[in-house]
């Protein structure tokens, strides 16, 4: 499936926004009085950050390839 550069750029922007929110959520949960109580939520958020970082990397690669063409 082919995506336009504009579509890819917007997808990256949305993912970057979500990444920012997830990172802030992780900070908040880790600063709670008893962060062990939130361990599963922290783990899930960290795994989502990892997945979104992979997605951003792939989107950036695709945008770079399109700009070379």
N, C-alpha and C positions, 0 to 999 in steps of 0.2 A: 504494500500500500504506500503510495507516495503522498507526502505532506509538503505543503508550501513552507517556505522560509518563515512566513508570517505565522503560520500555525505552530511551527516548532518554537519560534520565539515566544509566543504567547503561552505555550505549554511550559516552557522553561520558567517564565515569569511566575506562573501559578505554582509550580513546584517549589521555586525559591521561596515564595511566600509561605507555603506550607512547611518547608524546612525551618524557616525562622520561627514559626509558631511551635513546631515540635521541639526545637532546641530550648525555647523559653519554657515549655512545659516540663522538659527534663530538669532544667535548673530549678524550677519551682518545686517539683516533687522531691528532688534530692535535698532541698533545703528545709523540707518539712521536719517537724520534731522527731518523727520516727520514720525515716525513709524506707526502712525494711518493710514496712506495711504496704508500701507502694512499689515493691520490687517488680512485680509482674507488669505494671503499667510502664515503669521506667524501661524495662527490657523491651517491651513492645514498641515504645516510642523510639528507642535506639535502633531497633531493627528496621523500623520504617524510615528513619533517617538514612541508614545505610542503603536501603532500596531506592530511595529518592535520589541519593547522591549518584548511584549507578545510572538512573534514568537521566539525570542532568548531564552526566558525562556522555552518554550515548546521543542525547539531543545535540549537545555541543559539537560532537564529532560529525553528526549529520549536517548541521548548519555549516560547518567548515568545509565539508565535501561539496555542498551546494554552492558555496561562494567560490570555490576553485573551478567549478564547471563553467 
